[in-house]
Amino acid sequence: MSAPEKIDVLGVGFDNLDMDEAVERGWALMKKHRAAYVVTPNPEIVMVCREDPEAARAVAGAALTIPDGIGVIYGAKLLRTPLKEKIPGIDFTCRLFERMAGEGKRVFLLGSKPGVAEQAAQRLAAAYPGLVFAGTNDGYFQDDGPVVEKINAAAPDLLLVCLGAPKQEKWMRRNAPRLDVGLMIGAGGSLDVFAGNVERAPERWQKLGLEWLYRLAKEPKRIGRMMKLPQFLLCVMFRK
């Protein structure tokens, strides 16, 4: 599968794919078993990359970069370089889970508070029969070494890294050379959703591109992070 076209949105290069194409690309990367990683930037992460060179390098080092956020889609459209569609990281991950379950592939869950990854594994095992959960580890660790050893011992086809951005992107870039995994995905708060601790927006909100507003209504403390969206749009207009 040839490398997809990249669309530049304020310095972050996004792969111009639809969901089916992204899943095919992820599957092909997983089969190569080279510890490649997938990032799913939204406008907030794009803005972080403009301020944090290390984060920008980590995102640029990804084998697959998909737009997780309607703001990125609008931004690309305003810049006259439209992307095919929004690809939420959690939906992309679930599509890979479906495919992996049919072949008994192995998953390792990394991140969130103690106990959350285990809870997520139990719920996901019920939802995707055939998918093997090879191990879990919470995100409260200081030394990468023992965690890397634990992951390598579990030999997963997919490592879900849920440490929050940009920490997870930096972690994947830093540790990729010594990880024996098929593919990694930086999946943010997905573990809490999989564990049933956080509710996703109703489907109608998702289709309208208002999932961010639903989350803000549920978690008003996110207002500081949400301010990155108008900043992002202003930067897009200035660039245009």
Buried (B, 14 or more C-beta within 10 A) or exposed (E): EEEBEEBEBBBBBBBBBEBEBBBBBBBBBBEEEBBBBBBBBBBBBBBBBBEBEEBBEBBBBBBBBBBBBBBBBBBBEBBEBBBBBBBBBBBBBBBBBBBBBEEEBBBBBBBBBEEBBBBBBBEBBEEBEEBBBBBBBBBEEEEEEEBBEBBBEBBBBBBBBBBBBBBBBBBBBBBBEEBBBBBBBBBBBBBBBBBEBBEBBEEEBBEEBBBBEBBBEEEEEBEEBBEBBEBBBEBBEEEE
